[in-house]
Amino acid sequence: MARALVVIGLAAPLLAWSWLRMETGHDAGQATLVVLLALVPVLVRGWARLVAIVVALLLAGAVAFDVSPGWALPGQIFGRFGNGFLEFYDIQVPFARAEHPHMHGVLLLAVFAFTLVFALAVAARRPALAALALLVGIGWPGTLLPGHDLVRGALLLAAILATTALLRRHPGRTLVPALVAGAVVVVGALAASSSPALAKRAFLGWQHWDLYTKPARPVDVSYVWNSSYSGLTFRGKPTTVFTVKASAQAHYWRVSVLNTVQNGRWFEEPAPEFGPPPVPLGEDGLIPPRERQRDGWEKQQVTIGALRDVRLPGGSEPVRFESGNGVGELTFDPTGIAFARDPLSRGDTYDVWSYEPSPTPSQLAASKPIYSGPIVSQYKYREVQTRVYPRLFGRPGDRSYIKYLMTDYARADELRPYAGLYNAAERVAGGARSPYAAAVALERWFRYGGNFTYDQHPPAPPPGVPALEDFVVHTKRGYCQHFAGAMALMLRYLGIPSRVVVGFTSGQYDSGGGKWVVSDRDAHMWVEVWFRGWGWVPFDPTPSRGGLAGSYSASSASFDLGAAAAVLAGAEGLNQFGDKLANTLGFGTARTSPDVPDLGAAQAGITVTPHHHHDWGILRLLLFGLAGAIVVLTLAKVLVRRSRFLTSDPRRLAGACRKELRDFLLDQGLEVPPSATFRELAALVEDEFRVEAQAFGLHATAARFAPQTGAREAARAMRRDLRALRKALRKELSRSERVRGLLSLRSLGLA
């Protein structure tokens, strides 16, 4: 054993140095600790060694990724290892340890794994396997970070020769000749490697192998700018498209505006203008006085990451752009869009100043439908089909004119397919006495009261049926293109000037760096409505997909529910805002508290392959043991779940469904109080996973508290909703998150 420890003591520092040279600012103390943990299994024998390997691996993972020991530890280690592993395909080495802690954790686990395999081979007196562990453990990082290749190769060769000699049964007799021969071989190898006559190309070239297909160029997110309704798929792991150094006040980041609608599809209609831009940016007649007050603007500094586009993102309503490093000369569209001459590249920077209207519900309700500028002179922001313009809001005969357009007008065949969409607009907001009442009613209907579901892959409409008509009238399933496109079109049918806006939600705020980090997962589409005195005001009808900051919007965590209800019931509200319409719009529906944590976009997972070592019996036992534990855990969870539903009582079924959903959230690492109600659980699901769950909450509440007759029907609907909800949640989870949920013991009350 003493000889084995000497061999390990000589090789372990070389293994650690080979991996840790890929980072700057490494901690020798952590590396020493994981090396010592890797040596613990060598000191024990039999079954105790298997237990020691598992315990040492978990402790090394806890040290590497700075997580506290607990039942959720395996899932946390797998998830962070997967994220760190994939980062190696996007981040250049050597990397800064402080900026990429998950990559640092991967390096420490690599040191642990190769030291463990090498130590076990040495303890078993298997010199060939020990040499192979050294070859891979030292050679692999060398392919990722070239430099000192001859020195490292010489040290590797010397370590392999010394290991082979020392592990012989009688090393004393051959040690000196072996060392002399080894020195000759090392010197000869150095000379041969430096000789151009003998230098060869790599036989395998494994540094070019790519286990993760990363984008060959910066991510192009132009697919969101024009609506297509064909489905939305995010591939790979989230990619940072840009960062914004700004205050902690959340903004939506606007990139472009879709003004034109044709056959239900929204398009850009850019008209860049050369020369000095107006300040603030905007169209004559549509800029309110408060937007011209510079003391109300907020400055932001944008740094481009993976975004490749000629359009420059800016917060809220961009009013001024100033080119910076790498961006070059800019042109501007009067709608507030800035264009670079060439596509943006990584590291480009520029400054932007933004205006964000923050009216109250009563202030917007008091804004009269008096329009000016291109809304009147050019009929802009009003068309529902090419060159078809409903009358402006509040004008006499507006409803009869829509009826004429869909029946007797020469192009009625183009508009008639949208009769269901228009009828829904009339049913929800047709009695509005102010544009704000119509806008917030539709926004509220889409998000809460209309039974809509956020679905990135909604069913395709039947032949001949427009996508937005099918979405509003039949499927009620879609993503931001459907919600924003439908709301803007419905507002235009009601005579309210509106437009679709594309860009990104706020992203995640890095308080340490004072910046917003925006990824491709944050790409989004929303609606802007023009109000006299306020200008363009954003609304977001898409459920489970972010929220605006203003208290006037139903999407905001600070939405003034009482004030909005008072507006809709008042003189500037809806004509028939009674109990029935209030329920249709979801008023009274519980909202999630703003302090509910935001987990952000799901991270892409990766399957971790166990490292092989010489003792195939131990490896099989380890694999069988882990598989058996997973099977037992899965069966226990299934039995607990099934036992809850062995009843026909709707109230007990409601309790079983509540426990089922709460257990799911607990296994995903969320903190859910035992007293959480159905609506609170549904709201938590929507905020954390962006999956619509209000229907489940309403049916479950009815099954629990409604009279017996109605409760039975509600219980059946509740169980259907729960199955659909679990299916939607599984789609949102990455592989590592599913594994974490499967291995978690929190739902069994053991953590």
C-alpha positions in Angstrom: 0.0 0.0 0.0 2.9 2.4 0.8 4.3 1.9 -2.7 0.9 2.5 -4.2 0.5 5.8 -2.3 3.9 6.9 -3.5 3.0 6.3 -7.1 -0.4 8.1 -6.7 1.4 11.0 -4.9 3.7 11.4 -7.8 1.0 11.3 -10.5 -1.9 13.1 -8.9 -0.3 16.6 -8.9 0.4 16.1 -12.7 -3.2 15.2 -13.3 -4.5 18.2 -11.3 -2.1 20.6 -13.1 -3.1 19.3 -16.5 -6.8 20.1 -15.9 -6.6 23.3 -13.8 -4.3 25.1 -16.3 -7.5 25.6 -18.4 -8.7 28.2 -15.9 -7.3 31.4 -14.3 -7.5 32.0 -10.6 -7.8 28.4 -9.6 -7.9 27.3 -6.0 -5.2 24.8 -5.0 -7.0 24.0 -1.8 -10.1 22.7 -3.6 -8.0 20.7 -6.0 -6.2 19.1 -3.1 -9.4 18.3 -1.3 -10.9 16.5 -4.3 -7.7 14.5 -4.8 -7.8 13.4 -1.2 -11.4 12.4 -1.6 -10.4 10.3 -4.6 -7.9 8.5 -2.5 -10.3 7.5 0.2 -11.8 4.4 -1.6 -8.3 3.0 -2.0 -7.9 2.7 1.7 -10.9 0.4 2.2 -11.8 -3.0 0.7 -14.8 -5.0 -0.3 -18.3 -3.6 -0.2 -17.0 -0.7 1.8 -15.0 0.5 -1.2 -18.2 0.7 -3.3 -19.9 2.8 -0.6 -16.8 4.9 -0.3 -16.7 5.6 -4.1 -20.4 6.8 -4.1 -19.9 9.0 -1.0 -16.6 10.4 -2.2 -18.2 11.2 -5.6 -21.1 13.1 -4.0 -18.7 15.0 -1.7 -16.5 15.9 -4.5 -19.5 17.1 -6.5 -20.6 19.2 -3.6 -17.2 20.8 -3.3 -16.8 21.3 -7.0 -20.2 23.0 -7.5 -20.5 24.6 -4.1 -23.8 22.9 -3.1 -24.9 21.8 0.3 -25.3 18.1 1.0 -28.9 16.9 0.9 -31.3 14.6 -0.9 -31.4 16.8 -3.9 -27.6 16.7 -4.2 -27.3 14.1 -7.1 -29.8 16.1 -9.3 -28.0 19.4 -8.6 -24.6 17.9 -9.4 -25.9 16.3 -12.7 -27.6 19.6 -13.7 -24.6 21.8 -13.0 -22.2 19.4 -14.6 -24.3 19.3 -17.8 -24.4 23.1 -18.0 -20.6 23.4 -17.3 -19.8 20.7 -19.8 -21.7 22.5 -22.6 -20.1 25.8 -21.7 -16.7 24.4 -22.9 -18.1 24.6 -26.5 -18.9 28.3 -26.2 -16.3 29.7 -23.9 -12.6 30.0 -24.8 -10.0 28.5 -22.5 -8.4 29.5 -20.3 -11.5 30.9 -18.7 -12.0 33.0 -15.6 -13.0 30.8 -12.8 -15.1 33.5 -11.0 -17.2 34.1 -14.2 -17.8 30.4 -15.0 -18.2 28.5 -11.8 -19.9 25.5 -13.4 -16.9 25.0 -15.8 -14.6 25.2 -12.8 -16.7 22.4 -11.2 -16.4 20.2 -14.2 -12.6 20.6 -14.0 -12.5 19.5 -10.4 -14.7 16.5 -11.1 -12.4 15.6 -13.9 -9.4 15.7 -11.5 -11.4 13.6 -9.0 -12.5 11.0 -11.6 -9.1 10.4 -13.2 -7.3 10.4 -9.9 -9.8 7.8 -8.6 -9.5 5.6 -11.7 -5.7 5.8 -11.6 -5.6 5.1 -7.8 -7.9 2.1 -8.1 -5.7 0.7 -10.9 -2.6 1.3 -8.9 -4.1 -0.4 -5.8 -5.1 -3.4 -7.9 -1.5 -3.6 -9.4 -2.8 -3.1 -13.0 0.0 -1.0 -14.6 -1.6 -1.1 -18.1 -4.9 0.4 -16.8 -3.0 2.9 -14.7 -1.0 4.0 -17.7 -4.1 4.4 -19.8 -5.7 6.5 -17.0 -2.7 8.8 -17.1 -2.6 8.9 -20.9 -6.2 10.0 -21.1 -6.3 12.1 -17.9 -3.2 14.2 -18.9 -3.6 14.0 -22.7 -7.2 15.1 -22.9 -6.8 18.6 -21.4 -3.7 19.0 -23.5 -5.8 18.8 -26.6 -8.2 21.5 -25.3 -5.4 24.0 -24.3 -2.2 23.6 -26.3 1.0 25.0 -24.9 4.1 23.4 -23.2 3.3 20.3 -25.3 6.9 18.9 -25.3 7.3 19.4 -21.5 3.9 18.0 -20.8 4.5 15.0 -23.1 7.8 14.3 -21.5 6.3 14.4 -18.0 3.5 12.2 -19.2 5.9 9.6 -20.6 8.1 9.8 -17.5 5.0 9.2 -15.3 3.9 6.2 -17.3 7.3 4.6 -17.3 7.7 5.3 -13.6 4.3 3.9 -12.8 5.0 0.7 -14.9 8.3 0.2 -13.1 7.1 0.8 -9.6 4.1 -1.5 -10.0 6.2 -4.5 -10.9 6.3 -7.3 -8.4 10.0 -6.8 -7.6 10.7 -3.2 -8.5 14.0 -3.0 -6.6 15.9 -5.2 -9.1 14.9 -3.3 -12.2 14.1 0.2 -10.9 17.5 1.8 -11.7 17.8 0.2 -15.2 14.2 1.2 -15.9 14.8 4.8 -14.8 17.9 5.0 -17.1 16.0 3.5 -20.0 13.1 5.8 -19.3 15.3 8.8 -19.4 16.8 7.7 -22.7 13.3 7.2 -24.1 12.1 10.6 -22.9 15.1 12.5 -24.3 14.8 10.6 -27.6 11.1 11.4 -27.8 11.8 15.1 -27.2 14.4 15.1 -30.0 12.0 13.3 -32.3 9.1 15.5 -31.6 11.1 18.6 -32.3 12.4 17.3 -35.6 10.5 18.5 -38.7 11.5 15.3 -40.5 9.6 13.2 -38.0 6.7 15.5 -37.1 3.3 14.0 -38.2 -0.3 15.2 -38.2 -2.4 13.9 -35.4 -3.6 10.3 -36.0 -7.0 10.9 -34.4 -7.2 14.7 -34.0 -9.7 14.3 -31.1 -9.6 18.0 -30.1 -11.8 18.6 -33.1 -14.5 16.1 -31.9 -17.7 17.9 -31.0 -20.0 16.1 -28.6 -22.3 19.2 -28.5 -23.3 20.7 -31.8 -22.9 24.3 -31.1 -24.0 27.0 -33.6 -21.3 27.7 -36.2 -22.1 31.4 -36.1 -24.0 33.7 -33.8 -27.7 32.8 -33.2 -30.0 34.4 -35.8 -33.4 35.1 -34.2 -34.9 36.7 -37.2 -37.6 34.0 -37.3 -39.6 35.9 -34.7 -39.8 39.2 -36.6 -42.5 38.2 -39.1 -45.3 36.0 -37.9 -45.7 32.5 -39.3 -47.7 30.6 -36.6 -45.8 27.4 -37.6 -44.4 26.5 -34.2 -41.6 27.6 -32.0 -38.6 25.4 -31.1 -35.5 26.3 -29.0 -32.6 24.0 -29.6 -29.6 23.3 -27.4 -29.0 25.3 -24.3 -30.0 29.0 -23.8 -27.6 31.3 -25.6 -27.0 34.9 -24.5 -27.8 37.2 -27.4 -27.0 40.5 -25.7 -26.5 42.2 -22.3 -27.7 45.6 -21.1 -26.0 47.6 -18.5 -28.9 49.5 -16.9 -30.9 49.9 -13.7 -32.7 47.0 -12.1 -36.0 48.3 -13.6 -37.3 45.6 -15.9 -37.9 46.5 -19.6 -39.0 44.7 -22.7 -36.3 45.1 -25.3 -37.9 46.2 -28.6 -36.2 45.3 -31.8 -38.7 46.0 -34.5 -42.4 46.9 -35.2 -44.8 44.9 -37.4 -47.2 47.4 -39.0 -48.6 45.5 -41.9 -51.1 42.7 -41.7 -52.1 40.5 -44.6 -54.3 37.4 -44.4 -53.7 37.5 -40.6 -49.9 37.5 -40.8 -48.0 40.5 -39.5 -45.0 41.9 -41.4 -42.3 44.6 -41.0 -42.6 47.6 -43.3 -39.3 49.3 -42.6 -38.4 52.6 -44.2 -34.9 53.6 -43.0 -34.0 57.3 -43.4 -30.6 58.7 -43.8 -29.3 61.8 -42.1 -29.5 63.1 -38.6 -32.5 61.4 -36.8 -35.1 63.4 -34.9 -34.7 63.4 -31.1 -36.8 61.8 -29.8 -37.3 59.2 -32.5 -40.9 59.0 -33.5 -43.5 60.0 -36.0 -44.9 63.5 -36.2 -48.2 63.8 -34.5 -47.7 60.6 -32.4 -45.0 61.8 -29.9 -46.7 63.0 -26.6 -45.2 66.0 -24.7 -44.0 63.8 -21.8 -41.9 61.7 -24.2 -39.9 64.8 -25.1 -38.9 65.4 -21.5 -35.3 64.1 -21.4 -35.2 63.9 -17.6 -37.6 61.0 -17.9 -35.4 59.0 -20.3 -33.2 56.1 -19.1 -29.8 55.4 -20.6 -28.7 51.8 -21.4 -25.5 50.4 -22.7 -26.0 47.3 -24.9 -23.3 44.7 -25.6 -24.0 42.2 -28.4 -23.5 38.5 -27.7 -24.8 35.9 -30.2 -27.4 38.2 -31.9 -26.8 38.6 -35.6 -29.1 41.2 -37.0 -28.9 44.7 -38.4 -31.6 46.0 -36.0 -30.5 47.4 -32.6 -32.5 46.3 -29.5 -33.6 49.1 -27.1 -35.6 49.2 -23.9 -39.4 50.0 -24.0 -39.8 52.9 -26.4 -36.3 53.8 -27.8 -36.0 57.5 -28.4 -32.3 57.9 -29.2 -29.4 55.7 -30.3 -25.7 56.5 -30.2 -23.3 54.1 -32.1 -20.4 52.6 -30.2 -17.6 50.1 -30.7 -18.0 48.1 -33.9 -21.6 49.2 -34.8 -20.8 51.8 -37.4 -23.1 54.2 -39.1 -26.8 54.0 -38.2 -30.0 54.6 -40.1 -33.4 55.1 -38.5 -37.1 54.2 -39.2 -39.5 56.8 -37.9 -41.2 54.1 -35.8 -38.2 54.1 -33.5 -36.1 51.3 -35.1 -32.3 51.7 -35.6 -30.4 49.8 -38.3 -26.7 49.1 -38.5 -25.1 49.0 -42.0 -23.7 45.5 -41.3 -25.0 42.7 -39.1 -24.1 43.1 -35.4 -21.2 41.0 -34.1 -20.0 39.8 -30.8 -18.6 42.5 -28.6 -20.3 45.4 -30.5 -21.6 48.1 -28.1 -23.9 51.1 -28.4 -26.0 53.4 -26.1 -29.7 53.8 -26.2 -32.1 56.1 -24.4 -35.6 54.9 -23.6 -38.9 56.3 -22.7 -41.3 54.1 -20.8 -44.9 55.3 -20.2 -46.2 54.4 -16.7 -49.8 55.6 -16.6 -52.4 54.3 -14.1 -55.6 52.6 -15.3 -57.7 55.7 -14.6 -55.3 57.9 -16.6 -55.5 55.7 -19.6 -59.2 55.4 -19.3 -59.4 59.2 -19.4 -57.4 59.4 -22.6 -59.9 60.4 -25.3 -59.9 58.6 -28.8 -58.7 61.7 -30.5 -56.1 60.8 -33.2 -53.7 62.7 -35.3 -50.6 62.3 -37.4 -50.2 59.2 -39.8 -53.1 57.5 -38.0 -55.4 60.0 -39.7 -53.5 61.2 -42.7 -52.2 57.8 -43.8 -54.6 55.4 -42.1 -51.6 53.9 -40.5 -52.0 51.3 -37.7 -55.6 50.7 -38.7 -55.7 48.2 -41.6 -57.0 44.7 -41.0 -56.2 43.6 -44.6 -54.3 45.4 -47.3 -56.0 48.8 -47.8 -59.0 47.9 -45.6 -59.5 50.3 -42.7 -62.3 50.0 -40.1 -63.6 53.3 -38.8 -61.8 54.7 -35.8 -63.1 53.9 -32.3 -66.2 55.8 -31.2 -67.1 57.0 -34.7 -70.8 56.6 -35.6 -71.7 53.5 -37.6 -68.5 51.6 -36.8 -70.2 48.2 -36.2 -72.5 48.5 -39.3 -69.4 49.3 -41.4 -67.7 46.1 -40.2 -70.8 44.2 -41.2 -70.7 45.8 -44.6 -67.0 44.9 -45.0 -67.7 41.3 -44.3 -70.9 41.0 -46.5 -71.4 43.5 -49.3 -67.9 44.9 -49.8 -66.1 43.8 -53.0 -63.4 42.1 -51.0 -65.7 40.6 -48.4 -64.3 37.1 -49.2 -60.9 38.2 -47.7 -62.5 39.4 -44.5 -65.3 36.9 -43.9 -62.9 34.2 -42.6 -62.2 36.4 -39.6 -65.9 36.8 -38.6 -65.4 34.6 -35.5 -62.4 36.6 -34.4 -64.3 39.9 -34.8 -67.4 38.5 -33.0 -65.1 37.4 -30.1 -63.7 41.0 -30.0 -67.2 42.4 -29.8 -68.3 39.9 -27.2 -65.3 40.7 -24.9 -64.7 44.4 -25.6 -67.3 45.6 -28.0 -69.1 47.6 -25.3 -66.0 49.5 -24.3 -66.4 53.2 -23.8 -62.7 53.9 -24.0 -59.8 52.4 -25.9 -58.1 51.4 -22.6 -61.2 49.5 -21.5 -61.1 47.5 -24.8 -57.3 46.9 -24.6 -57.2 45.7 -21.0 -60.3 43.6 -21.4 -58.8 41.7 -24.3 -55.4 41.4 -22.6 -57.1 40.1 -19.5 -59.3 37.7 -21.5 -56.3 36.2 -23.3 -54.2 35.8 -20.1 -56.8 34.6 -17.6 -60.5 34.4 -18.6 -60.6 33.0 -22.1 -59.2 29.5 -21.3 -56.2 30.0 -23.6 -53.1 27.8 -23.3 -49.5 28.7 -24.1 -48.3 26.1 -26.5 -45.1 26.4 -28.6 -46.4 23.7 -31.0 -50.2 24.3 -31.4 -52.3 22.2 -33.8 -52.3 23.4 -37.4 -55.5 25.0 -38.6 -57.7 23.1 -41.1 -57.3 24.0 -44.7 -58.8 27.3 -45.6 -59.1 28.4 -42.0 -56.8 31.3 -41.0 -54.4 30.6 -38.1 -55.6 33.4 -35.9 -59.3 32.6 -36.5 -58.7 29.0 -35.5 -56.7 30.1 -32.5 -59.3 32.4 -31.1 -62.4 30.4 -31.9 -61.4 26.8 -31.7 -58.0 25.6 -30.4 -57.2 28.5 -28.0 -53.6 27.1 -28.1 -50.6 29.1 -29.3 -47.5 31.1 -28.5 -46.7 34.8 -28.5 -47.2 35.2 -32.3 -50.8 34.0 -31.9 -51.6 36.0 -28.8 -50.1 39.3 -29.9 -51.3 39.0 -33.6 -54.8 38.2 -32.5 -55.1 41.0 -29.9 -53.7 43.6 -32.3 -56.1 42.5 -35.1 -59.1 42.5 -32.8 -58.2 46.0 -31.6 -58.0 47.2 -35.2 -61.4 45.7 -36.0 -62.7 47.8 -33.0 -61.1 50.9 -34.5 -58.2 51.2 -32.0 -54.8 52.0 -33.6 -52.4 49.3 -32.6 -49.3 47.3 -33.8 -47.3 44.2 -33.1 -43.9 44.7 -31.5 -41.1 42.1 -31.6 -38.0 41.7 -29.4 -37.2 40.2 -26.1 -38.6 40.1 -22.6 -36.4 41.5 -19.8 -34.2 38.5 -19.2 -32.3 37.9 -16.0 -30.8 40.7 -13.9 -27.2 40.2 -12.8 -27.1 42.4 -9.7 -23.3 41.9 -9.3 -22.6 43.2 -12.8 -25.5 45.7 -12.9 -26.7 44.3 -16.2 -29.5 42.4 -17.8 -28.6 39.1 -19.5 -30.9 38.3 -22.4 -31.0 34.9 -24.1 -32.6 33.5 -27.2 -35.2 32.0 -25.0 -36.5 35.5 -24.2 -37.5 36.3 -27.8 -41.1 37.6 -27.7 -43.9 39.4 -29.4 -46.4 41.8 -27.8 -48.8 44.6 -28.6 -48.6 48.4 -28.5 -51.7 50.7 -28.4 -51.5 54.4 -29.1 -53.1 56.7 -26.4 -53.4 60.5 -26.7 -51.1 62.1 -24.1 -49.1 58.8 -23.6 -48.0 57.6 -27.0 -47.4 54.0 -27.6 -48.2 51.9 -24.6 -47.3 48.1 -24.4 -49.7 45.3 -23.5 -48.8 41.6 -23.3 -51.6 39.1 -23.9 -49.4 36.0 -23.8 -49.8 33.9 -20.6 -46.9 32.3 -18.9 -44.4 34.4 -20.9 -43.1 37.4 -18.9 -44.9 40.5 -17.8 -44.7 44.3 -18.2 -43.9 46.7 -15.3 -46.8 49.1 -15.5 -49.8 48.8 -13.2 -52.2 49.4 -16.1 -51.3 46.0 -17.7 -52.9 42.7 -16.7 -49.5 41.1 -17.4 -47.8 43.1 -14.6 -47.1 41.7 -11.1 -48.1 45.2 -9.9 -51.4 45.2 -11.9 -53.9 47.3 -10.1 -56.8 44.9 -10.2 -59.2 47.0 -8.2 -58.5 50.1 -10.2 -58.9 48.3 -13.5 -62.2 46.7 -12.4 -63.4 50.1 -11.3 -62.5 51.5 -14.7 -64.3 48.7 -16.6 -67.4 49.2 -14.4 -67.4 53.0 -14.7 -68.2 55.6 -17.2 -65.2 54.9 -19.3 -65.4 51.1 -19.1 -67.6 48.4 -20.6 -71.3 48.7 -21.2 -72.2 45.4 -19.6 -69.5 44.8 -17.0 -71.6 42.5 -14.8 -70.7 39.3 -13.0 -70.8 37.3 -16.2 -68.4 39.4 -18.2 -66.2 40.0 -15.1 -65.8 36.2 -14.8 -65.1 35.9 -18.5 -62.3 38.4 -18.1 -60.9 36.5 -15.1 -61.4 39.2 -12.5 -61.2 37.7 -9.1 -58.7 35.2 -10.2 -55.8 34.9 -7.8 -52.5 36.4 -8.9 -49.1 35.2 -8.0 -47.2 37.3 -5.5 -44.2 39.2 -7.0 -41.9 37.4 -4.7 -42.4 34.0 -6.3 -39.0 33.0 -7.5 -38.3 33.0 -11.3 -36.3 30.0 -12.4 -36.0 31.3 -15.9 -35.7 29.2 -19.1 -35.2 25.5 -18.7 -31.6 24.4 -19.1 -30.6 21.8 -21.6 -29.5 18.6 -19.8 -26.8 16.1 -20.6 -26.4 12.5 -19.7 -23.4 11.8 -17.6 -21.6 8.6 -18.5 -19.9 6.8 -15.6 -16.1 6.4 -15.8 -14.9 2.9 -16.4 -12.1 1.3 -14.3 -10.5 -2.1 -14.1 -12.9 -3.9 -11.7 -15.8 -4.8 -14.0 -17.5 -6.7 -11.1 -17.6 -3.5 -9.0 -18.8 -1.5 -11.9 -21.6 -3.9 -12.6 -22.6 -3.9 -8.9 -22.6 -0.2 -8.9 -24.7 0.1 -12.0 -27.1 -2.6 -10.8 -27.3 -1.0 -7.3 -28.1 2.4 -8.8 -30.6 1.0 -11.2 -32.3 -1.0 -8.4 -32.5 2.1 -6.2 -34.1 4.1 -9.1 -36.6 1.3 -9.7 -37.5 1.1 -6.1 -37.9 4.9 -5.8 -40.0 5.0 -9.0 -42.3 2.3 -7.8 -42.7 3.9 -4.4 -43.7 7.2 -6.1 -46.2 5.4 -8.4 -47.7 3.5 -5.5 -48.2 6.6 -3.5 -49.8 8.4 -6.5 -52.1 5.5 -7.4 -53.3 5.0 -3.8 -54.5 8.6 -3.6 -56.9 8.1 -6.4 -58.6 5.0 -5.1 -61.7 6.9 -4.4 -64.7 8.3 -6.2 -65.3 11.2 -3.8 -64.7 14.4 -5.8 -63.4 16.2 -2.7 -60.9 13.5 -1.9 -59.9 13.4 -5.6 -59.4 17.2 -5.4 -57.1 16.7 -2.5 -55.2 14.0 -4.3 -54.7 16.2 -7.4 -53.4 19.0 -5.1 -50.9 16.7 -3.5 -49.9 15.4 -6.9 -49.1 18.8 -8.3 -47.4 19.9 -5.0 -45.2 16.8 -5.1 -44.2 17.6 -8.6 -43.1 21.1 -7.7 -41.3 19.8 -4.6 -39.3 17.3 -6.7 -38.2 20.2 -8.9 -36.7 21.9 -6.0 -39.4 24.6 -5.4 -40.5 25.6 -1.9 -44.3 25.0 -1.7 -46.1 25.5 1.6 -48.4 22.6 2.7 -51.3 25.1 2.9 -51.0 26.2 -0.8 -54.4 26.5 -2.5 -55.2 25.2 -6.0 -55.0 28.7 -7.4 -51.7 29.4 -5.7 -50.3 26.1 -7.1 -51.6 27.0 -10.6 -50.2 30.5 -10.4 -46.8 29.1 -9.3 -46.8 26.6 -12.2 -47.5 29.5 -14.7 -44.7 31.7 -13.3 -42.1 29.0 -13.0 -42.7 26.9 -16.1 -44.7 29.2 -18.3 -47.4 26.6 -18.6 -51.1 27.6 -18.4 -52.7 26.0 -15.3 -55.7 28.3 -14.5 -58.2 25.8 -15.8 -56.9 23.1 -13.5 -57.1 25.5 -10.5 -60.7 26.5 -11.3 -61.9 22.9 -11.8 -60.0 21.7 -8.7 -61.5 24.4 -6.6 -65.0 23.5 -7.9 -64.4 19.8 -7.2 -63.4 20.6 -3.6 -66.0 23.2 -2.7 -68.9 23.0 -5.2 -72.2 21.1 -4.4 -72.0 17.3 -4.9 -73.6 17.2 -8.4 -71.4 19.9 -9.9 -68.3 18.6 -8.0 -68.4 15.3 -9.8 -68.3 16.9 -13.2 -65.6 19.3 -12.1 -63.5 16.4 -10.7 -63.6 14.7 -14.1 -62.5 17.9 -15.8 -59.8 18.4 -13.1 -58.2 15.0 -13.8 -58.2 15.7 -17.5 -56.6 19.1 -16.8 -54.0 17.4 -14.5 -53.0 14.9 -17.2 -52.6 17.7 -19.8 -50.7 19.8 -17.3 -48.2 17.1 -16.5 -47.7 16.5 -20.2 -47.1 20.2 -20.8 -44.7 20.4 -17.8 -42.7 17.4 -19.1 -42.2 19.2 -22.4 -40.7 22.2 -20.6 -38.2 20.2 -18.5 -34.8 19.4 -19.7 -33.3 15.9 -19.3 -31.3 16.9 -16.3 -34.4 18.4 -14.6 -36.4 15.2 -15.2 -33.6 13.1 -13.7 -33.5 15.5 -10.7 -37.3 15.1 -10.2 -37.1 11.3 -10.5 -34.3 11.1 -7.9 -35.7 13.6 -5.5 -37.1 12.3 -2.2 -38.9 15.5 -1.2 -42.3 14.3 -2.4 -42.0 11.3 -0.2 -41.3 13.5 2.8 -37.7 12.1 3.2 -35.9 15.4 2.6 
